[in-house]
Amino acid sequence: MGAYAGIVNLVGDACGFAKAMGYPESSICVLEGNEEKIKEMFPETYSNLVSCRHNRDKRSVSEYGMDLVASWLFEDFIMKNLTDNGLDVRKNGTDRDREILPSEGVSPASDCTVVVDGKERCMEIICDYSGWWRNTGRVDLRDRKYESLSRENSMLLGISFKDDTYFLIGDMGSVDALYIPQHKPYGNKPAYKVTVNDSDFKDIDFVEMAKDIKGSM
């Protein structure tokens, strides 16, 4: 299950959810998956999607675009629920406006910033739609994402929608990872493997999740 199938499974009407979250028309069009419509109505957006060959792997332009926008919806779903439970979470990174960017405009910066009592920490949100993390005991971060998170001393929040659990790593700068020069699931592109144990996972409860994040500040 990819990001698009996952968000449909979670919220039902993905486009309706995107509209409710204030997404730009271009990104909603991408989420609809009509490549010709994107090309005709939003040529710059289409050109930006085409430029993202590295991240697209074997997916078509429209498939990649749908998964990309769906991944933002997951992030926003998590951030909204954390905000509703008293956590100050602010979008970060070059994609915070939810506009499709060209390949060179994509940043490895963390997804959001958490603010507690005036203290700020970066946090990356990742999702697993298939149960891969718990089945294998590993989380794979593509390209240089691990290096970026380590430099930022970012928190890493992993959401496993397959079994409604999550894990939280409070400081990626203190976590060792195995470098994989050619990772087959990512089209033989580089990745880093981070080990996770079954005991690291907790049932999703946004009240407790917000407390865990505050406790890691």
Backbone as a chain_set.jsonl record, in Angstrom:
{"seq": "MGAYAGIVNLVGDACGFAKAMGYPESSICVLEGNEEKIKEMFPETYSNLVSCRHNRDKRSVSEYGMDLVASWLFEDFIMKNLTDNGLDVRKNGTDRDREILPSEGVSPASDCTVVVDGKERCMEIICDYSGWWRNTGRVDLRDRKYESLSRENSMLLGISFKDDTYFLIGDMGSVDALYIPQHKPYGNKPAYKVTVNDSDFKDIDFVEMAKDIKGSM", "coords": {"N": [[0.839, -1.193, 0.0], [0.638, 2.146, -0.949], [1.233, 5.695, -0.306], [-0.998, 7.157, -1.284], [-3.109, 5.234, -1.449], [-3.15, 4.633, 1.236], [-3.984, 7.038, 2.503], [-6.535, 7.323, 1.474], [-7.703, 5.083, 2.609], [-7.663, 5.919, 5.221], [-9.061, 8.446, 5.446], [-11.037, 8.413, 3.538], [-12.371, 10.318, 1.387], [-9.952, 11.68, -0.282], [-9.388, 13.99, -1.81], [-11.379, 15.715, -0.902], [-10.566, 16.007, 1.749], [-8.116, 17.263, 1.361], [-8.985, 19.699, 0.293], [-10.375, 20.693, 2.499], [-8.236, 21.115, 4.151], [-7.091, 23.256, 3.014], [-5.472, 23.07, 0.715], [-3.633, 24.025, -2.247], [-5.108, 24.546, -5.518], [-3.661, 23.352, -7.574], [-2.3, 21.198, -6.355], [-4.427, 19.668, -5.474], [-5.468, 18.929, -7.911], [-3.367, 17.319, -8.79], [-3.65, 15.258, -6.961], [-5.949, 14.085, -7.875], [-5.094, 12.586, -9.991], [-5.172, 12.778, -12.789], [-3.266, 12.915, -15.408], [-3.168, 14.295, -17.879], [-4.872, 16.426, -17.403], [-3.497, 17.781, -15.377], [-1.239, 18.547, -16.82], [-2.388, 20.267, -18.672], [-3.79, 22.267, -17.166], [-2.066, 23.05, -15.108], [0.763, 23.58, -15.987], [3.34, 24.241, -15.014], [3.45, 22.939, -12.565], [3.245, 20.321, -13.494], [5.644, 20.135, -14.928], [7.426, 20.367, -12.791], [6.894, 17.986, -11.415], [7.759, 16.112, -13.304], [10.46, 16.637, -13.228], [11.303, 15.418, -10.917], [12.708, 12.915, -11.011], [14.467, 11.318, -9.559], [13.276, 10.792, -7.032], [10.961, 9.648, -7.877], [11.28, 7.057, -8.72], [10.104, 4.005, -9.998], [7.57, 4.788, -10.476], [4.823, 6.295, -12.296], [4.451, 9.677, -13.539], [2.009, 10.771, -12.612], [1.321, 8.903, -10.612], [3.435, 9.196, -8.807], [3.017, 11.892, -8.099], [0.47, 11.766, -6.866], [1.073, 10.148, -4.629], [2.925, 11.803, -3.362], [1.459, 14.151, -2.641], [-0.427, 12.889, -1.051], [1.219, 11.996, 1.03], [1.808, 14.412, 2.262], [-0.726, 14.99, 3.227], [-1.017, 13.012, 5.176], [0.967, 13.873, 6.986], [-0.156, 16.346, 7.724], [-2.54, 15.485, 8.839], [-1.592, 14.159, 11.128], [-0.244, 16.304, 12.414], [-2.404, 18.053, 12.871], [-3.971, 16.575, 14.681], [-2.184, 16.41, 16.824], [-1.929, 19.118, 17.438], [-4.568, 19.657, 18.19], [-4.505, 18.42, 20.584], [-3.062, 19.997, 22.263], [-0.385, 20.494, 21.562], [2.098, 22.589, 20.235], [2.659, 22.73, 17.01], [4.372, 23.385, 14.071], [4.431, 23.813, 10.565], [7.245, 23.054, 8.541], [10.107, 23.443, 6.355], [10.63, 23.407, 2.739], [8.37, 22.602, 1.42], [6.158, 23.429, 2.817], [4.002, 24.977, 2.014], [2.58, 23.291, 0.515], [2.816, 23.061, -2.225], [3.783, 21.665, -5.336], [7.159, 21.224, -5.931], [10.104, 21.852, -7.982], [12.711, 19.422, -8.598], [15.191, 20.402, -7.656], [14.367, 22.136, -5.73], [13.518, 20.754, -3.557], [13.885, 20.076, -0.177], [15.876, 18.459, 2.392], [15.123, 19.061, 4.951], [13.544, 18.856, 8.206], [10.056, 17.962, 8.739], [8.472, 19.529, 10.437], [8.283, 21.953, 13.151], [8.413, 21.788, 16.629], [7.159, 23.513, 19.383], [7.69, 24.188, 22.717], [7.154, 25.775, 25.665], [8.688, 27.947, 24.769], [10.921, 26.717, 23.754], [12.349, 25.26, 20.87], [12.155, 22.458, 18.674], [13.08, 20.413, 15.951], [11.092, 18.133, 14.015], [10.592, 15.127, 12.314], [8.131, 13.458, 10.419], [7.164, 10.262, 9.645], [5.608, 7.619, 7.753], [4.267, 4.311, 7.781], [2.694, 2.079, 5.74], [2.301, -0.591, 5.407], [3.169, -2.314, 7.399], [5.824, -2.89, 7.447], [7.939, -1.924, 9.116], [7.613, -3.1, 11.718], [7.576, -5.756, 11.031], [10.131, -6.199, 10.075], [11.885, -4.933, 11.8], [13.193, -2.581, 11.211], [13.772, 0.747, 10.0], [13.92, 2.495, 7.057], [15.625, 5.198, 5.785], [15.693, 7.319, 3.106], [18.261, 8.402, 0.8], [19.972, 11.247, 1.915], [18.586, 11.778, 4.227], [18.781, 10.822, 6.884], [21.259, 11.903, 7.689], [20.673, 14.644, 7.616], [18.642, 14.85, 9.579], [20.094, 14.057, 11.81], [21.996, 16.107, 12.042], [20.325, 18.195, 12.734], [19.527, 17.383, 15.194], [17.033, 16.258, 15.314], [13.725, 15.121, 16.231], [12.166, 11.955, 15.559], [9.197, 10.864, 14.408], [7.369, 8.062, 13.972], [4.683, 6.678, 12.27], [2.661, 3.93, 12.199], [0.272, 2.897, 10.271], [-0.763, 0.491, 9.618], [-1.101, -1.134, 11.846], [-1.965, 0.685, 13.664], [-0.064, 1.961, 15.409], [2.731, 3.72, 16.938], [6.098, 5.078, 16.999], [8.636, 6.905, 18.735], [11.597, 8.622, 18.297], [13.707, 10.405, 20.227], [15.964, 11.976, 19.681], [17.666, 12.194, 16.872], [20.312, 12.597, 16.477], [21.638, 11.064, 18.272], [21.449, 8.501, 17.484], [22.59, 5.558, 15.966], [23.098, 4.499, 12.578], [22.922, 2.307, 9.759], [24.645, 2.632, 6.798], [23.526, 2.221, 3.508], [24.661, 1.752, 0.435], [23.397, 1.076, -2.008], [20.176, 0.649, -2.121], [17.789, -1.639, -2.694], [14.834, -1.499, -2.56], [14.516, 1.228, -2.939], [15.101, 1.709, -5.562], [17.794, 1.091, -5.924], [19.098, 3.266, -4.873], [20.884, 5.304, -2.445], [20.538, 4.729, 1.124], [19.699, 4.834, 4.647], [19.7, 2.596, 7.339], [17.776, 2.316, 10.19], [17.505, 0.802, 13.284], [14.658, -0.595, 14.868], [12.812, -1.71, 17.685], [10.287, -4.071, 18.69], [9.251, -3.334, 21.112], [9.445, -0.614, 21.06], [7.186, 0.464, 19.974], [3.994, 1.97, 20.391], [0.466, 1.991, 21.06], [-1.587, 4.055, 19.03], [-2.453, 7.05, 20.399], [-3.379, 10.182, 20.609], [-3.273, 12.012, 22.683], [-1.432, 10.861, 24.498], [0.696, 10.665, 22.723], [1.319, 13.356, 22.224], [2.191, 14.031, 24.783], [4.452, 12.409, 24.978], [6.105, 13.563, 23.037], [6.463, 16.146, 24.07], [7.861, 15.395, 26.343], [10.259, 14.679, 25.22], [11.515, 16.962, 24.575]], "CA": [[0.0, 0.0, 0.0], [1.373, 3.391, -1.001], [0.689, 6.814, 0.456], [-2.338, 7.531, -1.738], [-4.051, 4.212, -0.987], [-3.209, 4.749, 2.686], [-4.79, 8.185, 2.946], [-7.929, 6.997, 1.134], [-8.137, 4.135, 3.63], [-7.793, 6.63, 6.493], [-10.042, 9.542, 5.463], [-12.069, 8.212, 2.522], [-12.287, 11.275, 0.282], [-8.658, 12.36, -0.159], [-9.482, 15.337, -2.37], [-12.19, 16.506, 0.025], [-9.729, 16.304, 2.908], [-7.137, 18.257, 0.914], [-9.691, 20.978, 0.194], [-10.653, 21.143, 3.865], [-6.962, 21.53, 4.735], [-6.641, 24.47, 2.331], [-4.441, 22.811, -0.282], [-3.793, 24.768, -3.501], [-5.817, 23.82, -6.567], [-2.721, 22.541, -8.347], [-2.021, 19.96, -5.631], [-5.661, 18.885, -5.5], [-5.508, 18.363, -9.261], [-2.39, 16.228, -8.794], [-4.222, 14.18, -6.16], [-6.977, 13.434, -8.7], [-4.392, 11.599, -10.797], [-5.393, 12.92, -14.228], [-2.015, 13.503, -15.884], [-3.442, 15.251, -18.955], [-5.474, 17.612, -16.784], [-2.406, 18.502, -14.704], [-0.402, 19.123, -17.871], [-3.111, 21.359, -19.326], [-4.202, 23.33, -16.257], [-0.956, 23.483, -14.251], [1.967, 23.113, -16.686], [4.541, 24.371, -14.174], [3.373, 21.835, -11.612], [3.562, 19.096, -14.228], [7.079, 20.179, -15.198], [8.103, 20.091, -11.527], [6.754, 16.557, -11.155], [8.63, 15.404, -14.246], [11.861, 16.845, -12.823], [11.618, 14.641, -9.708], [12.969, 11.543, -11.445], [15.19, 10.576, -8.524], [12.332, 10.339, -6.01], [9.815, 8.979, -8.499], [11.602, 5.643, -8.912], [9.437, 3.393, -11.144], [6.195, 5.281, -10.581], [4.53, 7.276, -13.333], [4.386, 11.051, -13.036], [0.779, 10.957, -11.833], [1.393, 8.058, -9.417], [4.342, 9.855, -7.862], [2.356, 13.092, -7.608], [-0.584, 11.379, -5.926], [1.708, 9.705, -3.386], [3.567, 12.947, -2.722], [0.436, 14.975, -1.984], [-0.999, 12.064, 0.015], [2.148, 11.986, 2.169], [1.587, 15.678, 2.971], [-1.989, 14.877, 3.953], [-0.716, 12.25, 6.382], [1.667, 14.769, 7.91], [-1.093, 17.345, 8.231], [-3.468, 14.767, 9.712], [-0.902, 13.954, 12.408], [-0.014, 17.595, 13.058], [-3.696, 18.583, 13.332], [-4.365, 15.858, 15.887], [-1.292, 16.823, 17.906], [-2.319, 20.487, 17.784], [-5.845, 19.559, 18.906], [-4.22, 17.908, 21.924], [-2.274, 20.938, 23.043], [1.02, 20.627, 21.168], [2.345, 23.635, 19.242], [3.39, 22.119, 15.894], [4.364, 24.305, 12.938], [5.015, 23.256, 9.345], [8.604, 23.482, 8.251], [10.591, 22.932, 5.069], [10.291, 24.126, 1.511], [7.062, 22.178, 0.928], [5.13, 23.743, 3.81], [2.831, 25.551, 1.354], [1.948, 22.166, -0.179], [2.951, 23.232, -3.672], [4.776, 20.781, -5.941], [8.381, 21.953, -6.253], [11.042, 21.129, -8.845], [13.63, 18.559, -7.875], [16.23, 21.173, -6.964], [13.767, 22.918, -4.652], [13.14, 19.865, -2.464], [14.854, 20.154, 0.915], [15.823, 17.342, 3.34], [14.814, 19.58, 6.286], [12.455, 18.182, 8.916], [8.713, 18.354, 8.336], [7.825, 20.52, 11.297], [8.958, 22.427, 14.359], [7.599, 21.704, 17.839], [7.51, 24.574, 20.325], [7.198, 23.956, 24.076], [7.71, 26.747, 26.622], [9.677, 28.767, 24.084], [11.982, 25.883, 23.196], [11.982, 24.71, 19.574], [12.85, 21.275, 18.184], [12.589, 19.901, 14.671], [10.537, 16.777, 14.052], [10.24, 14.489, 11.047], [7.027, 12.511, 10.527], [7.191, 9.251, 8.585], [4.482, 6.701, 7.85], [4.389, 2.962, 7.229], [1.342, 1.671, 5.363], [2.265, -2.026, 5.143], [3.659, -3.095, 8.528], [7.238, -3.218, 7.177], [8.827, -1.619, 10.24], [7.499, -4.09, 12.787], [7.899, -7.081, 10.476], [11.568, -6.318, 9.811], [12.681, -4.304, 12.847], [14.041, -1.549, 10.628], [13.208, 1.899, 9.305], [14.875, 2.914, 6.031], [15.54, 6.615, 5.429], [16.346, 7.383, 1.805], [19.255, 9.427, 0.469], [20.717, 11.841, 3.033], [17.632, 12.213, 5.251], [19.321, 10.535, 8.219], [22.304, 12.881, 7.989], [20.026, 15.92, 7.885], [17.965, 14.764, 10.874], [21.132, 13.991, 12.843], [22.573, 17.452, 12.201], [19.319, 19.032, 13.391], [19.091, 16.74, 16.441], [15.591, 16.202, 15.138], [12.935, 13.977, 16.674], [11.59, 11.181, 14.468], [7.914, 10.283, 14.788], [6.957, 7.078, 12.983], [3.289, 6.264, 12.41], [2.36, 2.689, 11.481], [-1.177, 2.827, 10.138], [-1.149, -0.906, 9.428], [-1.569, -1.663, 13.132], [-2.317, 1.827, 14.524], [0.941, 2.169, 16.44], [3.741, 4.73, 16.614], [7.3, 5.122, 17.814], [9.256, 8.231, 18.777], [13.02, 8.727, 18.621], [13.788, 11.76, 20.756], [17.108, 12.728, 19.167], [18.308, 11.403, 15.824], [21.752, 12.793, 16.578], [22.196, 10.066, 19.191], [21.092, 7.181, 16.953], [23.453, 5.023, 14.912], [22.384, 3.947, 11.429], [23.757, 1.596, 8.794], [24.575, 3.208, 5.449], [23.325, 1.251, 2.427], [24.957, 2.498, -0.799], [22.396, 0.776, -3.035], [19.043, 0.014, -1.449], [16.934, -2.126, -3.773], [13.469, -0.95, -2.543], [14.554, 2.62, -3.383], [15.673, 1.769, -6.909], [19.255, 1.029, -5.769], [19.624, 4.556, -4.403], [21.383, 5.158, -1.077], [19.611, 4.828, 2.245], [20.231, 4.509, 5.968], [18.843, 1.693, 8.102], [17.678, 2.577, 11.627], [16.888, -0.353, 13.944], [13.584, -0.364, 15.84], [12.374, -2.92, 18.365], [8.84, -4.156, 18.875], [8.909, -2.619, 22.352], [9.451, 0.829, 20.804], [5.9, 0.867, 19.426], [2.863, 2.167, 21.3], [-0.811, 2.213, 20.387], [-1.813, 5.469, 18.727], [-3.307, 7.843, 21.284], [-2.768, 11.48, 20.366], [-2.991, 12.655, 23.974], [-0.17, 10.31, 24.976], [1.735, 11.015, 21.753], [1.713, 14.745, 22.501], [2.97, 14.013, 26.034], [5.759, 11.82, 24.666], [6.895, 14.554, 22.298], [6.847, 17.176, 25.052], [8.878, 14.811, 27.21], [11.524, 14.545, 24.488], [12.043, 18.296, 24.263]], "C": [[0.873, 1.241, 0.0], [0.664, 4.494, -0.237], [-0.737, 7.159, 0.036], [-3.382, 6.527, -1.257], [-4.226, 4.302, 0.528], [-4.093, 5.887, 3.151], [-6.257, 7.971, 2.606], [-8.508, 6.043, 2.182], [-8.41, 4.839, 4.954], [-8.944, 7.625, 6.501], [-11.161, 9.375, 4.448], [-11.868, 9.121, 1.323], [-11.012, 12.106, 0.413], [-8.727, 13.79, -0.67], [-10.305, 16.255, -1.47], [-11.4, 16.919, 1.25], [-8.698, 17.376, 2.56], [-7.769, 19.639, 0.81], [-9.957, 21.55, 1.582], [-9.391, 21.65, 4.553], [-6.365, 22.731, 4.005], [-5.555, 24.262, 1.309], [-4.697, 23.624, -1.551], [-4.446, 23.89, -4.573], [-4.884, 22.905, -7.372], [-2.453, 21.2, -7.674], [-3.248, 19.061, -5.558], [-5.816, 18.215, -6.861], [-4.541, 17.189, -9.371], [-2.963, 15.013, -8.064], [-5.303, 13.419, -6.932], [-6.367, 12.426, -9.669], [-4.604, 11.665, -12.292], [-4.205, 13.67, -14.823], [-2.245, 14.554, -16.964], [-4.035, 16.543, -18.405], [-4.408, 18.448, -16.078], [-1.574, 19.251, -15.743], [-1.065, 20.348, -18.504], [-3.356, 22.537, -18.396], [-3.045, 23.902, -15.435], [0.366, 23.001, -14.857], [3.238, 23.214, -15.845], [4.596, 23.246, -13.146], [3.751, 20.522, -12.285], [5.062, 19.016, -14.508], [7.88, 19.855, -13.936], [8.046, 18.604, -11.179], [7.706, 15.74, -12.032], [10.094, 15.502, -13.811], [12.281, 15.958, -11.654], [11.862, 13.166, -10.038], [13.598, 10.703, -10.336], [14.222, 9.995, -7.501], [11.199, 9.506, -6.584], [10.029, 7.478, -8.612], [10.867, 5.104, -10.144], [7.995, 3.875, -11.33], [6.033, 6.234, -11.761], [4.49, 8.657, -12.701], [3.161, 11.236, -12.146], [0.797, 10.121, -10.557], [2.292, 8.692, -8.364], [3.677, 11.089, -7.249], [1.276, 12.784, -6.59], [-0.001, 10.936, -4.591], [2.347, 10.869, -2.631], [2.546, 13.79, -1.966], [-0.214, 14.194, -0.843], [-0.097, 12.022, 1.244], [2.048, 13.281, 2.957], [0.313, 15.617, 3.792], [-1.814, 14.068, 5.232], [-0.037, 13.133, 7.427], [0.695, 15.756, 8.544], [-2.148, 16.723, 9.146], [-2.853, 14.579, 11.096], [-0.717, 15.281, 13.145], [-1.301, 18.198, 13.596], [-4.12, 17.9, 14.623], [-3.471, 16.188, 17.07], [-1.63, 18.232, 18.379], [-3.611, 20.486, 18.593], [-5.654, 19.048, 20.328], [-3.141, 18.716, 22.64], [-0.814, 21.096, 22.685], [1.151, 21.692, 20.081], [3.254, 23.064, 18.151], [3.249, 23.02, 14.676], [5.064, 23.668, 11.736], [6.38, 23.879, 9.078], [8.964, 23.033, 6.837], [10.057, 23.693, 3.874], [8.912, 23.752, 0.981], [5.916, 22.53, 1.88], [3.878, 24.382, 3.207], [2.08, 24.518, 0.528], [1.826, 22.384, -1.685], [4.023, 22.27, -4.176], [5.974, 21.603, -6.395], [9.224, 21.164, -7.25], [12.044, 20.365, -7.997], [14.658, 19.347, -7.065], [15.682, 21.999, -5.809], [13.377, 22.081, -3.449], [14.252, 19.835, -1.423], [14.748, 18.929, 1.815], [15.475, 17.787, 4.76], [13.627, 18.845, 6.894], [11.097, 18.785, 8.559], [8.138, 19.497, 9.151], [8.728, 20.916, 12.459], [7.97, 22.352, 15.513], [8.094, 22.766, 18.809], [6.862, 24.282, 21.676], [7.913, 24.913, 25.019], [8.856, 27.547, 26.007], [10.835, 27.995, 23.48], [11.502, 25.248, 21.895], [12.83, 23.477, 19.242], [12.241, 20.878, 16.843], [12.046, 18.482, 14.849], [10.178, 16.325, 12.639], [9.13, 13.474, 11.302], [7.102, 11.538, 9.353], [6.065, 8.249, 8.827], [4.813, 5.363, 7.196], [2.969, 2.456, 6.978], [1.199, 0.155, 5.261], [2.676, -2.908, 6.323], [5.119, -3.488, 8.408], [8.128, -3.025, 8.401], [8.802, -2.721, 11.292], [7.85, -5.49, 12.29], [9.401, -7.289, 10.333], [12.454, -5.749, 10.912], [13.595, -3.214, 12.322], [13.198, -0.445, 10.002], [14.262, 2.385, 8.327], [14.612, 4.368, 5.643], [16.344, 6.827, 4.156], [17.301, 8.562, 1.677], [19.954, 9.933, 1.726], [19.802, 12.311, 4.161], [18.172, 11.982, 6.666], [20.372, 11.573, 8.619], [21.702, 14.229, 8.349], [19.359, 15.924, 9.254], [18.972, 14.727, 12.018], [21.732, 15.366, 13.11], [21.62, 18.367, 12.975], [18.974, 18.551, 14.793], [17.569, 16.63, 16.471], [14.983, 14.993, 15.846], [12.407, 13.26, 15.432], [10.336, 10.486, 14.988], [7.464, 9.344, 13.675], [5.55, 6.587, 13.266], [3.058, 5.02, 11.562], [0.84, 2.531, 11.416], [-1.666, 1.403, 9.908], [-1.732, -1.483, 10.707], [-1.853, -0.56, 14.145], [-1.369, 1.963, 15.713], [1.902, 3.266, 15.998], [4.987, 4.503, 17.457], [7.851, 6.548, 17.749], [10.725, 8.087, 19.147], [13.266, 10.185, 19.0], [14.917, 12.599, 20.211], [17.842, 11.872, 18.148], [19.822, 11.561, 15.832], [22.426, 11.764, 17.466], [21.961, 8.636, 18.706], [22.07, 6.769, 15.856], [22.598, 4.433, 13.794], [23.387, 3.303, 10.484], [23.554, 2.198, 7.418], [24.484, 2.09, 4.42], [23.545, 1.981, 1.109], [23.913, 2.302, -1.895], [21.263, -0.033, -2.407], [17.993, -0.356, -2.493], [15.511, -1.553, -3.735], [13.389, 0.511, -3.002], [15.213, 2.754, -4.753], [17.188, 1.797, -6.901], [19.882, 2.388, -5.462], [20.062, 4.401, -2.948], [20.294, 5.341, -0.026], [20.371, 4.563, 3.539], [19.213, 3.635, 6.695], [18.934, 2.04, 9.59], [16.932, 1.402, 12.257], [15.805, 0.095, 14.918], [13.166, -1.717, 16.412], [10.863, -2.904, 18.554], [8.391, -3.37, 20.099], [8.899, -1.108, 22.173], [8.077, 1.349, 20.385], [4.822, 0.952, 20.512], [1.59, 2.338, 20.475], [-1.034, 3.704, 20.182], [-2.864, 6.059, 19.662], [-2.7, 9.237, 21.232], [-2.513, 12.273, 21.642], [-1.637, 12.185, 24.487], [0.986, 10.644, 24.026], [2.239, 12.433, 22.001], [2.555, 14.817, 23.77], [4.371, 13.46, 25.786], [6.667, 12.832, 23.97], [7.356, 15.666, 23.217], [7.952, 16.673, 25.956], [10.228, 14.648, 26.56], [12.162, 15.888, 24.178], [13.248, 18.627, 25.15]], "O": [[1.752, 1.383, 0.85], [-0.367, 4.267, 0.396], [-1.59, 7.422, 0.883], [-4.419, 6.916, -0.72], [-5.32, 4.074, 1.044], [-4.871, 5.725, 4.092], [-7.134, 8.389, 3.362], [-9.662, 6.182, 2.589], [-9.276, 4.418, 5.721], [-9.726, 7.656, 7.452], [-12.141, 10.12, 4.488], [-11.248, 8.717, 0.339], [-10.987, 13.109, 1.126], [-8.19, 14.703, -0.043], [-9.971, 17.427, -1.295], [-11.538, 18.041, 1.738], [-8.436, 18.28, 3.353], [-7.158, 20.636, 1.194], [-9.786, 22.747, 1.811], [-9.46, 22.509, 5.431], [-5.265, 23.176, 4.333], [-4.779, 25.18, 1.046], [-5.85, 23.884, -1.895], [-4.35, 22.663, -4.538], [-5.28, 21.818, -7.793], [-2.386, 20.173, -8.349], [-3.128, 17.836, -5.579], [-6.246, 17.065, -6.947], [-4.869, 16.172, -9.983], [-2.78, 13.876, -8.5], [-5.542, 12.24, -6.668], [-7.054, 11.509, -10.119], [-4.261, 10.722, -13.007], [-4.136, 14.897, -14.757], [-1.586, 15.594, -16.964], [-3.729, 17.629, -18.895], [-4.413, 19.675, -16.169], [-1.249, 20.426, -15.572], [-0.401, 21.332, -18.829], [-3.153, 23.686, -18.789], [-3.038, 25.088, -15.104], [1.014, 22.114, -14.303], [4.119, 22.361, -15.952], [5.656, 22.674, -12.89], [4.485, 19.712, -11.719], [5.676, 17.962, -14.345], [8.89, 19.155, -14.0], [9.029, 18.032, -10.707], [8.365, 14.81, -11.567], [10.869, 14.565, -14.001], [13.474, 15.763, -11.42], [11.282, 12.279, -9.41], [13.294, 9.518, -10.197], [14.337, 8.823, -7.14], [10.551, 8.747, -5.863], [9.067, 6.71, -8.603], [10.988, 5.678, -11.226], [7.291, 3.42, -12.233], [6.986, 6.896, -12.173], [4.496, 8.791, -11.478], [3.262, 11.794, -11.054], [0.332, 10.587, -9.517], [1.956, 8.722, -7.18], [3.757, 11.312, -6.041], [1.171, 13.459, -5.566], [-0.518, 11.304, -3.536], [2.311, 10.911, -1.401], [2.741, 14.106, -0.793], [-0.517, 14.76, 0.208], [-0.587, 12.015, 2.374], [2.184, 13.273, 4.181], [0.263, 16.124, 4.913], [-2.4, 14.403, 6.262], [-0.417, 13.138, 8.597], [0.722, 15.974, 9.755], [-2.595, 17.35, 10.107], [-3.509, 14.811, 12.111], [-0.992, 15.381, 14.341], [-1.296, 18.798, 14.671], [-4.576, 18.561, 15.556], [-3.946, 16.243, 18.205], [-1.62, 18.508, 19.578], [-3.737, 21.226, 19.568], [-6.528, 19.219, 21.178], [-2.415, 18.206, 23.493], [-0.068, 21.754, 23.41], [0.391, 21.688, 19.113], [4.463, 22.931, 18.344], [2.137, 23.379, 14.29], [6.133, 23.071, 11.861], [6.623, 25.055, 9.351], [8.193, 22.316, 6.199], [9.149, 24.515, 3.992], [8.337, 24.491, 0.183], [4.821, 21.982, 1.757], [2.809, 24.337, 3.815], [1.061, 24.83, -0.089], [0.866, 21.95, -2.322], [5.05, 22.081, -3.524], [5.827, 22.562, -7.151], [9.08, 19.946, -7.356], [12.198, 20.642, -6.808], [14.958, 18.997, -5.924], [16.451, 22.51, -4.994], [12.95, 22.622, -2.429], [15.416, 19.597, -1.748], [13.651, 18.4, 1.997], [15.526, 16.975, 5.684], [12.804, 18.28, 6.175], [10.995, 19.939, 8.141], [7.405, 20.335, 8.627], [9.77, 20.312, 12.711], [6.829, 22.797, 15.394], [9.297, 22.905, 19.033], [5.643, 24.146, 21.772], [9.136, 24.864, 25.153], [9.871, 27.791, 26.658], [11.651, 28.571, 22.761], [10.376, 24.755, 21.823], [14.037, 23.444, 19.485], [11.034, 20.997, 16.635], [12.489, 17.736, 15.722], [9.542, 17.055, 11.878], [9.177, 12.723, 12.276], [7.102, 11.957, 8.195], [5.626, 8.054, 9.961], [5.536, 5.294, 6.202], [2.146, 2.411, 7.893], [0.093, -0.342, 5.049], [2.544, -4.13, 6.25], [5.606, -4.32, 9.173], [8.977, -3.868, 8.692], [9.85, -3.215, 11.706], [8.365, -6.312, 13.049], [9.892, -8.411, 10.454], [13.647, -6.046, 10.959], [14.646, -2.943, 12.903], [12.079, -0.669, 9.541], [15.391, 2.662, 8.73], [13.508, 4.719, 5.224], [17.542, 6.548, 4.124], [17.16, 9.578, 2.357], [20.47, 9.139, 2.513], [20.199, 13.153, 4.967], [18.036, 12.842, 7.537], [20.373, 12.06, 9.749], [22.163, 14.887, 9.282], [19.491, 16.888, 10.008], [18.729, 15.302, 13.079], [21.95, 15.744, 14.261], [22.052, 19.204, 13.767], [18.224, 19.213, 15.511], [16.919, 16.869, 17.488], [15.645, 13.973, 16.035], [12.222, 13.877, 14.382], [10.398, 9.639, 15.88], [7.206, 9.787, 12.556], [5.255, 6.133, 14.371], [3.239, 5.053, 10.345], [0.206, 2.092, 12.376], [-2.865, 1.141, 9.995], [-2.718, -2.219, 10.679], [-1.971, -0.827, 15.341], [-1.799, 2.065, 16.862], [1.895, 3.688, 14.842], [4.945, 3.831, 18.488], [7.56, 7.295, 16.815], [11.061, 7.506, 20.179], [13.058, 11.088, 18.19], [14.846, 13.827, 20.268], [18.555, 10.937, 18.511], [20.535, 10.741, 15.253], [23.646, 11.606, 17.422], [22.239, 7.677, 19.426], [22.343, 7.537, 14.933], [21.503, 3.927, 14.041], [24.549, 3.704, 10.42], [22.429, 2.269, 6.924], [25.26, 1.135, 4.452], [22.687, 2.764, 0.7], [23.582, 3.239, -2.621], [21.383, -1.239, -2.192], [17.382, 0.521, -3.104], [15.006, -1.15, -4.782], [12.325, 0.979, -3.405], [15.809, 3.784, -5.065], [17.809, 2.435, -7.751], [21.054, 2.623, -5.757], [19.647, 3.452, -2.284], [19.283, 6.006, -0.25], [21.523, 4.129, 3.529], [18.013, 3.908, 6.666], [20.018, 2.057, 10.173], [15.842, 1.048, 11.807], [15.997, 1.033, 15.692], [13.167, -2.731, 15.714], [10.242, -1.841, 18.575], [7.295, -2.81, 20.125], [8.399, -0.389, 23.038], [7.834, 2.554, 20.438], [4.755, 0.12, 21.417], [1.64, 2.778, 19.326], [-0.711, 4.516, 21.049], [-4.011, 5.614, 19.697], [-1.611, 9.452, 21.763], [-1.621, 13.122, 21.671], [-0.793, 12.997, 24.865], [2.112, 10.877, 24.466], [3.445, 12.679, 21.989], [3.522, 15.576, 23.831], [5.354, 13.977, 26.317], [7.853, 12.935, 24.283], [8.51, 16.088, 23.153], [8.871, 17.416, 26.302], [11.237, 14.496, 27.247], [13.237, 15.942, 23.581], [13.824, 19.708, 25.03]]}, "num_chains": 1, "name": "protein.A"}
